[in-house]
Amino acid sequence: MFMLFLVALILFVGLGIDLGFAYITRAQLSKAVDAAVLAGIDNYFQGVPTATAIATNVFWANYGKSGRDAAPPSLQTPAFTTDANNNTTLSVTAASTINTFFIRILPQWRTLRVTSSSQSLRAHVVMALVLDRSGSMSTPCNTGTLTRMTDLQQSVTNFINFFSDTVDRAAVVSYSSCSSVPVTMQKPFKARVNSATLALVPLGGTASSSGMADGWAQIRNFTVPSGEVVQKVMVFCTDGFANTFSNGFNCGIRNIYEDGTTLFDPNNSCNQGRGSCTIPATIPSANPTFSGYTTINTSSTAQMDAEAKARVLDWANQARAAGVFVYSIGLNCDSQAAPADFLAQVANVDGVVNQDQPIGLSLIAPTSQAIHEAWVTIAKAILLRLTQ
């Protein structure tokens, strides 16, 4: 009886050990296929053939070798598909046949086949680029040879190539003394974004809040198709202090400069002139929490600048409250550069404004090379958030 039960006991112990080896093998497979789908979906913007090759290489780099394998594992070709809601997915499946050690005394259990699958969904980007075209953008950044605008144009061209022309959407907003929307939210977008960015001409003041307001409007007014998973993003770039903002006057909406006397008509080619406009001695602050003032003295440059900055923060805050990830890039090229703490508030870095709102990234670029690197870093940060 002892010998009879000993055989059964050995079989059950062996089954547990062999199944344990199978579990370890499946864990290795799972790690490898998970890494493959993440790498593949993150590189979807490079095209399906390249993304597929990257996913395949990442699988083999992560699986490694195992003495338990009866043969090299098999990997099905990573498959990109589009679901019923137009969401892009990548599926990876792999299998491995391992040798058993104890239960192999039964011929049909000489080997065990272990499989693992993983699927990743790439959210589609709905993105507004808010770009500075104020007069100071016509000068080089510190020791650079190119103008800040040229650096920005080249950086944006490179930046948009990280995204897909077929599934992502983008808009371009530019601002100086007034803002404009040369590219509304659309797909495909790369050719239009390139053309519009290259056409930007530096001139005028820095109505950052008008640019932020128009960028948020492009995202807010876009209707997400039912069932489609999207990531809403705004990238704000500036080389200086906000010094102009939009306000209502007796003559209508005008943009007012920090001097408290110069007005620009945003509805008439941003023409300068007061006309029949009357500028009051004080203006209510759009957000006293950000400006530090309940009312703004229009004869105080310091208070006017505080209000211009506060309105940027207010629009950014509204966008983040609706789930938009805001990123900021500051061209720290001279003494008039936007302060780092202000840009951090725009992006809500580390939840500095609100821990419950999306947390973005803020970068300071003091040189021409740093400007290009900052845009690449932002692109990669956005892509990392797209995978589910």
FIBATOR-987243 format. One record per residue (C-alpha): residue in three letters; x, y, z. Coordinates in steps of 0.5 Angstrom, whole numbers, plus 500, padded with zeros to 3 digits. Example, Ala and Ser with C-alpha at 12.3 -4.5 7.8 and 13.67 -1.06 7.14 Angstrom:
! residues 2
{residu = ALA	X = 525	Y = 491	Z = 516}
{residu = SER	X = 527	Y = 498	Z = 514}
END
This chain:
! residues 388
{residu = MET	X = 500	Y = 500	Z = 500}
{residu = PHE	X = 506	Y = 505	Z = 502}
{residu = MET	X = 509	Y = 503	Z = 495}
{residu = LEU	X = 503	Y = 504	Z = 491}
{residu = PHE	X = 501	Y = 511	Z = 495}
{residu = LEU	X = 508	Y = 513	Z = 494}
{residu = VAL	X = 508	Y = 513	Z = 487}
{residu = ALA	X = 501	Y = 517	Z = 487}
{residu = LEU	X = 505	Y = 522	Z = 492}
{residu = ILE	X = 511	Y = 523	Z = 487}
{residu = LEU	X = 506	Y = 524	Z = 481}
{residu = PHE	X = 502	Y = 529	Z = 485}
{residu = VAL	X = 509	Y = 533	Z = 487}
{residu = GLY	X = 512	Y = 532	Z = 480}
{residu = LEU	X = 505	Y = 535	Z = 477}
{residu = GLY	X = 506	Y = 541	Z = 482}
{residu = ILE	X = 513	Y = 542	Z = 481}
{residu = ASP	X = 512	Y = 542	Z = 473}
{residu = LEU	X = 506	Y = 546	Z = 473}
{residu = GLY	X = 511	Y = 551	Z = 477}
{residu = PHE	X = 516	Y = 551	Z = 472}
{residu = ALA	X = 510	Y = 552	Z = 467}
{residu = TYR	X = 508	Y = 558	Z = 471}
{residu = ILE	X = 515	Y = 561	Z = 471}
{residu = THR	X = 515	Y = 560	Z = 464}
{residu = ARG	X = 508	Y = 564	Z = 463}
{residu = ALA	X = 511	Y = 570	Z = 467}
{residu = GLN	X = 517	Y = 570	Z = 463}
{residu = LEU	X = 512	Y = 570	Z = 456}
{residu = SER	X = 508	Y = 575	Z = 459}
{residu = LYS	X = 513	Y = 580	Z = 461}
{residu = ALA	X = 516	Y = 579	Z = 454}
{residu = VAL	X = 509	Y = 580	Z = 450}
{residu = ASP	X = 507	Y = 586	Z = 455}
{residu = ALA	X = 514	Y = 590	Z = 453}
{residu = ALA	X = 513	Y = 588	Z = 446}
{residu = VAL	X = 506	Y = 591	Z = 445}
{residu = LEU	X = 508	Y = 597	Z = 449}
{residu = ALA	X = 514	Y = 599	Z = 445}
{residu = GLY	X = 510	Y = 597	Z = 439}
{residu = ILE	X = 504	Y = 602	Z = 440}
{residu = ASP	X = 509	Y = 607	Z = 442}
{residu = ASN	X = 512	Y = 607	Z = 436}
{residu = TYR	X = 506	Y = 607	Z = 432}
{residu = PHE	X = 507	Y = 614	Z = 429}
{residu = GLN	X = 513	Y = 611	Z = 425}
{residu = GLY	X = 509	Y = 606	Z = 421}
{residu = VAL	X = 506	Y = 599	Z = 422}
{residu = PRO	X = 512	Y = 596	Z = 419}
{residu = THR	X = 517	Y = 599	Z = 423}
{residu = ALA	X = 513	Y = 599	Z = 430}
{residu = THR	X = 512	Y = 591	Z = 428}
{residu = ALA	X = 519	Y = 590	Z = 428}
{residu = ILE	X = 520	Y = 594	Z = 434}
{residu = ALA	X = 515	Y = 590	Z = 438}
{residu = THR	X = 518	Y = 583	Z = 435}
{residu = ASN	X = 525	Y = 586	Z = 437}
{residu = VAL	X = 523	Y = 588	Z = 444}
{residu = PHE	X = 520	Y = 581	Z = 445}
{residu = TRP	X = 526	Y = 577	Z = 444}
{residu = ALA	X = 530	Y = 582	Z = 448}
{residu = ASN	X = 526	Y = 581	Z = 454}
{residu = TYR	X = 524	Y = 573	Z = 454}
{residu = GLY	X = 531	Y = 571	Z = 454}
{residu = LYS	X = 533	Y = 564	Z = 454}
{residu = SER	X = 531	Y = 558	Z = 459}
{residu = GLY	X = 533	Y = 551	Z = 460}
{residu = ARG	X = 526	Y = 548	Z = 460}
{residu = ASP	X = 524	Y = 550	Z = 453}
{residu = ALA	X = 524	Y = 544	Z = 449}
{residu = ALA	X = 524	Y = 549	Z = 443}
{residu = PRO	X = 525	Y = 556	Z = 441}
{residu = PRO	X = 518	Y = 560	Z = 443}
{residu = SER	X = 514	Y = 562	Z = 437}
{residu = LEU	X = 511	Y = 569	Z = 436}
{residu = GLN	X = 506	Y = 571	Z = 432}
{residu = THR	X = 507	Y = 577	Z = 428}
{residu = PRO	X = 504	Y = 583	Z = 432}
{residu = ALA	X = 498	Y = 585	Z = 429}
{residu = PHE	X = 495	Y = 592	Z = 429}
{residu = THR	X = 488	Y = 593	Z = 428}
{residu = THR	X = 482	Y = 598	Z = 429}
{residu = ASP	X = 476	Y = 596	Z = 433}
{residu = ALA	X = 469	Y = 598	Z = 432}
{residu = ASN	X = 470	Y = 605	Z = 435}
{residu = ASN	X = 476	Y = 607	Z = 431}
{residu = ASN	X = 481	Y = 606	Z = 437}
{residu = THR	X = 488	Y = 603	Z = 435}
{residu = THR	X = 490	Y = 597	Z = 438}
{residu = LEU	X = 496	Y = 592	Z = 438}
{residu = SER	X = 496	Y = 585	Z = 440}
{residu = VAL	X = 502	Y = 580	Z = 441}
{residu = THR	X = 501	Y = 573	Z = 442}
{residu = ALA	X = 507	Y = 568	Z = 444}
{residu = ALA	X = 508	Y = 560	Z = 446}
{residu = SER	X = 513	Y = 556	Z = 449}
{residu = THR	X = 514	Y = 548	Z = 449}
{residu = ILE	X = 517	Y = 546	Z = 456}
{residu = ASN	X = 520	Y = 540	Z = 458}
{residu = THR	X = 517	Y = 536	Z = 464}
{residu = PHE	X = 521	Y = 533	Z = 469}
{residu = PHE	X = 517	Y = 528	Z = 473}
{residu = ILE	X = 510	Y = 527	Z = 470}
{residu = ARG	X = 514	Y = 526	Z = 463}
{residu = ILE	X = 513	Y = 518	Z = 465}
{residu = LEU	X = 506	Y = 519	Z = 462}
{residu = PRO	X = 508	Y = 520	Z = 455}
{residu = GLN	X = 503	Y = 525	Z = 453}
{residu = TRP	X = 506	Y = 529	Z = 459}
{residu = ARG	X = 513	Y = 529	Z = 456}
{residu = THR	X = 512	Y = 537	Z = 454}
{residu = LEU	X = 507	Y = 542	Z = 456}
{residu = ARG	X = 505	Y = 548	Z = 452}
{residu = VAL	X = 505	Y = 555	Z = 455}
{residu = THR	X = 502	Y = 561	Z = 452}
{residu = SER	X = 501	Y = 568	Z = 453}
{residu = SER	X = 497	Y = 574	Z = 450}
{residu = SER	X = 497	Y = 582	Z = 451}
{residu = GLN	X = 494	Y = 587	Z = 448}
{residu = SER	X = 495	Y = 595	Z = 448}
{residu = LEU	X = 490	Y = 601	Z = 446}
{residu = ARG	X = 493	Y = 607	Z = 443}
{residu = ALA	X = 489	Y = 613	Z = 445}
{residu = HIS	X = 488	Y = 618	Z = 440}
{residu = VAL	X = 491	Y = 625	Z = 441}
{residu = VAL	X = 487	Y = 631	Z = 440}
{residu = MET	X = 492	Y = 637	Z = 441}
{residu = ALA	X = 493	Y = 644	Z = 441}
{residu = LEU	X = 499	Y = 648	Z = 440}
{residu = VAL	X = 500	Y = 655	Z = 442}
{residu = LEU	X = 506	Y = 658	Z = 439}
{residu = ASP	X = 509	Y = 665	Z = 441}
{residu = ARG	X = 510	Y = 670	Z = 435}
{residu = SER	X = 511	Y = 676	Z = 439}
{residu = GLY	X = 517	Y = 681	Z = 436}
{residu = SER	X = 522	Y = 678	Z = 441}
{residu = MET	X = 522	Y = 671	Z = 437}
{residu = SER	X = 526	Y = 675	Z = 431}
{residu = THR	X = 532	Y = 675	Z = 435}
{residu = PRO	X = 537	Y = 669	Z = 437}
{residu = CYS	X = 536	Y = 665	Z = 443}
{residu = ASN	X = 543	Y = 667	Z = 447}
{residu = THR	X = 549	Y = 665	Z = 443}
{residu = GLY	X = 545	Y = 662	Z = 438}
{residu = THR	X = 545	Y = 663	Z = 430}
{residu = LEU	X = 538	Y = 662	Z = 428}
{residu = THR	X = 532	Y = 666	Z = 431}
{residu = ARG	X = 528	Y = 664	Z = 436}
{residu = MET	X = 522	Y = 663	Z = 431}
{residu = THR	X = 527	Y = 659	Z = 426}
{residu = ASP	X = 528	Y = 654	Z = 432}
{residu = LEU	X = 521	Y = 654	Z = 434}
{residu = GLN	X = 519	Y = 652	Z = 427}
{residu = GLN	X = 524	Y = 647	Z = 426}
{residu = SER	X = 522	Y = 644	Z = 433}
{residu = VAL	X = 515	Y = 644	Z = 431}
{residu = THR	X = 516	Y = 640	Z = 425}
{residu = ASN	X = 520	Y = 635	Z = 428}
{residu = PHE	X = 515	Y = 635	Z = 434}
{residu = ILE	X = 509	Y = 633	Z = 430}
{residu = ASN	X = 512	Y = 627	Z = 426}
{residu = PHE	X = 512	Y = 623	Z = 433}
{residu = PHE	X = 504	Y = 623	Z = 432}
{residu = SER	X = 500	Y = 620	Z = 427}
{residu = ASP	X = 497	Y = 624	Z = 421}
{residu = THR	X = 491	Y = 618	Z = 420}
{residu = VAL	X = 489	Y = 618	Z = 428}
{residu = ASP	X = 491	Y = 624	Z = 431}
{residu = ARG	X = 488	Y = 631	Z = 431}
{residu = ALA	X = 492	Y = 638	Z = 432}
{residu = ALA	X = 490	Y = 645	Z = 431}
{residu = VAL	X = 495	Y = 651	Z = 431}
{residu = VAL	X = 494	Y = 657	Z = 435}
{residu = SER	X = 499	Y = 663	Z = 435}
{residu = TYR	X = 499	Y = 669	Z = 439}
{residu = SER	X = 503	Y = 676	Z = 439}
{residu = SER	X = 498	Y = 682	Z = 441}
{residu = CYS	X = 492	Y = 678	Z = 439}
{residu = SER	X = 492	Y = 671	Z = 437}
{residu = SER	X = 490	Y = 667	Z = 431}
{residu = VAL	X = 488	Y = 660	Z = 429}
{residu = PRO	X = 491	Y = 658	Z = 423}
{residu = VAL	X = 490	Y = 651	Z = 423}
{residu = THR	X = 483	Y = 649	Z = 426}
{residu = MET	X = 483	Y = 642	Z = 430}
{residu = GLN	X = 483	Y = 637	Z = 424}
{residu = LYS	X = 486	Y = 630	Z = 421}
{residu = PRO	X = 491	Y = 630	Z = 417}
{residu = PHE	X = 494	Y = 635	Z = 420}
{residu = LYS	X = 502	Y = 635	Z = 419}
{residu = ALA	X = 502	Y = 639	Z = 412}
{residu = ARG	X = 498	Y = 644	Z = 415}
{residu = VAL	X = 501	Y = 645	Z = 421}
{residu = ASN	X = 508	Y = 645	Z = 418}
{residu = SER	X = 506	Y = 650	Z = 413}
{residu = ALA	X = 502	Y = 655	Z = 418}
{residu = THR	X = 508	Y = 655	Z = 423}
{residu = LEU	X = 513	Y = 656	Z = 417}
{residu = ALA	X = 509	Y = 662	Z = 416}
{residu = LEU	X = 509	Y = 665	Z = 423}
{residu = VAL	X = 512	Y = 672	Z = 423}
{residu = PRO	X = 514	Y = 675	Z = 429}
{residu = LEU	X = 511	Y = 682	Z = 431}
{residu = GLY	X = 508	Y = 685	Z = 437}
{residu = GLY	X = 506	Y = 684	Z = 444}
{residu = THR	X = 505	Y = 678	Z = 448}
{residu = ALA	X = 498	Y = 676	Z = 449}
{residu = SER	X = 499	Y = 669	Z = 452}
{residu = SER	X = 492	Y = 669	Z = 455}
{residu = SER	X = 489	Y = 670	Z = 448}
{residu = GLY	X = 493	Y = 664	Z = 445}
{residu = MET	X = 491	Y = 660	Z = 451}
{residu = ALA	X = 484	Y = 661	Z = 451}
{residu = ASP	X = 484	Y = 660	Z = 443}
{residu = GLY	X = 487	Y = 653	Z = 444}
{residu = TRP	X = 483	Y = 651	Z = 450}
{residu = ALA	X = 477	Y = 653	Z = 445}
{residu = GLN	X = 480	Y = 648	Z = 439}
{residu = ILE	X = 480	Y = 642	Z = 444}
{residu = ARG	X = 473	Y = 644	Z = 448}
{residu = ASN	X = 469	Y = 645	Z = 441}
{residu = PHE	X = 472	Y = 638	Z = 438}
{residu = THR	X = 466	Y = 633	Z = 439}
{residu = VAL	X = 470	Y = 626	Z = 440}
{residu = PRO	X = 466	Y = 621	Z = 436}
{residu = SER	X = 463	Y = 616	Z = 440}
{residu = GLY	X = 467	Y = 610	Z = 443}
{residu = GLU	X = 473	Y = 613	Z = 441}
{residu = VAL	X = 479	Y = 614	Z = 446}
{residu = VAL	X = 482	Y = 620	Z = 446}
{residu = GLN	X = 488	Y = 624	Z = 450}
{residu = LYS	X = 487	Y = 632	Z = 450}
{residu = VAL	X = 493	Y = 636	Z = 450}
{residu = MET	X = 495	Y = 643	Z = 450}
{residu = VAL	X = 503	Y = 645	Z = 449}
{residu = PHE	X = 504	Y = 652	Z = 451}
{residu = CYS	X = 510	Y = 655	Z = 448}
{residu = THR	X = 513	Y = 662	Z = 450}
{residu = ASP	X = 519	Y = 666	Z = 450}
{residu = GLY	X = 517	Y = 672	Z = 455}
{residu = PHE	X = 512	Y = 675	Z = 460}
{residu = ALA	X = 505	Y = 676	Z = 458}
{residu = ASN	X = 504	Y = 683	Z = 457}
{residu = THR	X = 497	Y = 684	Z = 454}
{residu = PHE	X = 490	Y = 681	Z = 455}
{residu = SER	X = 483	Y = 681	Z = 452}
{residu = ASN	X = 478	Y = 685	Z = 456}
{residu = GLY	X = 471	Y = 688	Z = 454}
{residu = PHE	X = 470	Y = 696	Z = 453}
{residu = ASN	X = 465	Y = 700	Z = 451}
{residu = CYS	X = 467	Y = 699	Z = 444}
{residu = GLY	X = 467	Y = 692	Z = 445}
{residu = ILE	X = 473	Y = 687	Z = 446}
{residu = ARG	X = 480	Y = 689	Z = 445}
{residu = ASN	X = 487	Y = 687	Z = 447}
{residu = ILE	X = 490	Y = 692	Z = 452}
{residu = TYR	X = 497	Y = 692	Z = 453}
{residu = GLU	X = 501	Y = 693	Z = 459}
{residu = ASP	X = 502	Y = 700	Z = 459}
{residu = GLY	X = 494	Y = 701	Z = 460}
{residu = THR	X = 493	Y = 706	Z = 454}
{residu = THR	X = 495	Y = 701	Z = 448}
{residu = LEU	X = 489	Y = 697	Z = 445}
{residu = PHE	X = 489	Y = 692	Z = 439}
{residu = ASP	X = 482	Y = 690	Z = 436}
{residu = PRO	X = 482	Y = 682	Z = 435}
{residu = ASN	X = 477	Y = 683	Z = 430}
{residu = ASN	X = 480	Y = 687	Z = 425}
{residu = SER	X = 487	Y = 685	Z = 424}
{residu = CYS	X = 489	Y = 687	Z = 431}
{residu = ASN	X = 490	Y = 694	Z = 429}
{residu = GLN	X = 492	Y = 698	Z = 434}
{residu = GLY	X = 488	Y = 704	Z = 436}
{residu = ARG	X = 483	Y = 707	Z = 441}
{residu = GLY	X = 478	Y = 710	Z = 437}
{residu = SER	X = 472	Y = 711	Z = 441}
{residu = CYS	X = 474	Y = 706	Z = 447}
{residu = THR	X = 474	Y = 709	Z = 454}
{residu = ILE	X = 479	Y = 705	Z = 458}
{residu = PRO	X = 477	Y = 705	Z = 465}
{residu = ALA	X = 482	Y = 707	Z = 471}
{residu = THR	X = 481	Y = 700	Z = 474}
{residu = ILE	X = 479	Y = 693	Z = 471}
{residu = PRO	X = 476	Y = 687	Z = 475}
{residu = SER	X = 481	Y = 681	Z = 475}
{residu = ALA	X = 479	Y = 675	Z = 472}
{residu = ASN	X = 482	Y = 671	Z = 477}
{residu = PRO	X = 484	Y = 674	Z = 484}
{residu = THR	X = 487	Y = 668	Z = 486}
{residu = PHE	X = 492	Y = 668	Z = 481}
{residu = SER	X = 493	Y = 675	Z = 480}
{residu = GLY	X = 493	Y = 677	Z = 487}
{residu = TYR	X = 488	Y = 683	Z = 486}
{residu = THR	X = 481	Y = 684	Z = 486}
{residu = THR	X = 481	Y = 690	Z = 481}
{residu = ILE	X = 487	Y = 692	Z = 477}
{residu = ASN	X = 489	Y = 699	Z = 476}
{residu = THR	X = 490	Y = 700	Z = 469}
{residu = SER	X = 496	Y = 705	Z = 470}
{residu = SER	X = 500	Y = 700	Z = 474}
{residu = THR	X = 504	Y = 696	Z = 469}
{residu = ALA	X = 506	Y = 691	Z = 475}
{residu = GLN	X = 498	Y = 690	Z = 476}
{residu = MET	X = 497	Y = 690	Z = 469}
{residu = ASP	X = 503	Y = 684	Z = 468}
{residu = ALA	X = 500	Y = 680	Z = 474}
{residu = GLU	X = 493	Y = 680	Z = 470}
{residu = ALA	X = 496	Y = 678	Z = 464}
{residu = LYS	X = 499	Y = 672	Z = 467}
{residu = ALA	X = 493	Y = 671	Z = 471}
{residu = ARG	X = 489	Y = 670	Z = 465}
{residu = VAL	X = 494	Y = 665	Z = 462}
{residu = LEU	X = 493	Y = 661	Z = 469}
{residu = ASP	X = 486	Y = 662	Z = 469}
{residu = TRP	X = 485	Y = 659	Z = 462}
{residu = ALA	X = 490	Y = 653	Z = 463}
{residu = ASN	X = 486	Y = 652	Z = 470}
{residu = GLN	X = 480	Y = 651	Z = 466}
{residu = ALA	X = 483	Y = 646	Z = 461}
{residu = ARG	X = 486	Y = 642	Z = 466}
{residu = ALA	X = 479	Y = 642	Z = 470}
{residu = ALA	X = 476	Y = 639	Z = 464}
{residu = GLY	X = 482	Y = 633	Z = 463}
{residu = VAL	X = 487	Y = 637	Z = 458}
{residu = PHE	X = 494	Y = 635	Z = 460}
{residu = VAL	X = 498	Y = 642	Z = 459}
{residu = TYR	X = 505	Y = 642	Z = 457}
{residu = SER	X = 509	Y = 649	Z = 457}
{residu = ILE	X = 516	Y = 650	Z = 454}
{residu = GLY	X = 519	Y = 657	Z = 456}
{residu = LEU	X = 525	Y = 660	Z = 451}
{residu = ASN	X = 529	Y = 662	Z = 457}
{residu = CYS	X = 533	Y = 667	Z = 452}
{residu = ASP	X = 534	Y = 674	Z = 456}
{residu = SER	X = 532	Y = 677	Z = 462}
{residu = GLN	X = 525	Y = 678	Z = 459}
{residu = ALA	X = 524	Y = 670	Z = 459}
{residu = ALA	X = 517	Y = 668	Z = 463}
{residu = PRO	X = 519	Y = 665	Z = 470}
{residu = ALA	X = 520	Y = 658	Z = 471}
{residu = ASP	X = 515	Y = 658	Z = 477}
{residu = PHE	X = 509	Y = 661	Z = 472}
{residu = LEU	X = 510	Y = 656	Z = 467}
{residu = ALA	X = 510	Y = 650	Z = 472}
{residu = GLN	X = 503	Y = 653	Z = 474}
{residu = VAL	X = 501	Y = 653	Z = 467}
{residu = ALA	X = 503	Y = 645	Z = 467}
{residu = ASN	X = 501	Y = 644	Z = 474}
{residu = VAL	X = 507	Y = 641	Z = 475}
{residu = ASP	X = 507	Y = 636	Z = 481}
{residu = GLY	X = 500	Y = 638	Z = 482}
{residu = VAL	X = 503	Y = 645	Z = 484}
{residu = VAL	X = 496	Y = 648	Z = 482}
{residu = ASN	X = 491	Y = 642	Z = 484}
{residu = GLN	X = 493	Y = 635	Z = 485}
{residu = ASP	X = 486	Y = 633	Z = 482}
{residu = GLN	X = 488	Y = 636	Z = 475}
{residu = PRO	X = 492	Y = 633	Z = 470}
{residu = ILE	X = 499	Y = 634	Z = 471}
{residu = GLY	X = 504	Y = 636	Z = 466}
{residu = LEU	X = 511	Y = 638	Z = 464}
{residu = SER	X = 514	Y = 644	Z = 464}
{residu = LEU	X = 521	Y = 645	Z = 461}
{residu = ILE	X = 526	Y = 651	Z = 460}
{residu = ALA	X = 530	Y = 652	Z = 454}
{residu = PRO	X = 536	Y = 657	Z = 455}
{residu = THR	X = 539	Y = 655	Z = 448}
{residu = SER	X = 537	Y = 653	Z = 441}
{residu = GLN	X = 539	Y = 646	Z = 442}
{residu = ALA	X = 535	Y = 646	Z = 448}
{residu = ILE	X = 529	Y = 648	Z = 445}
{residu = HIS	X = 529	Y = 642	Z = 440}
{residu = GLU	X = 530	Y = 638	Z = 446}
{residu = ALA	X = 525	Y = 640	Z = 450}
{residu = TRP	X = 520	Y = 639	Z = 444}
{residu = VAL	X = 522	Y = 632	Z = 443}
{residu = THR	X = 522	Y = 631	Z = 451}
{residu = ILE	X = 514	Y = 633	Z = 451}
{residu = ALA	X = 513	Y = 629	Z = 445}
{residu = LYS	X = 515	Y = 623	Z = 448}
{residu = ALA	X = 512	Y = 625	Z = 455}
{residu = ILE	X = 505	Y = 625	Z = 451}
{residu = LEU	X = 506	Y = 619	Z = 448}
{residu = LEU	X = 507	Y = 615	Z = 454}
{residu = ARG	X = 500	Y = 617	Z = 456}
{residu = LEU	X = 497	Y = 614	Z = 450}
{residu = THR	X = 498	Y = 607	Z = 452}
{residu = GLN	X = 493	Y = 603	Z = 456}
END
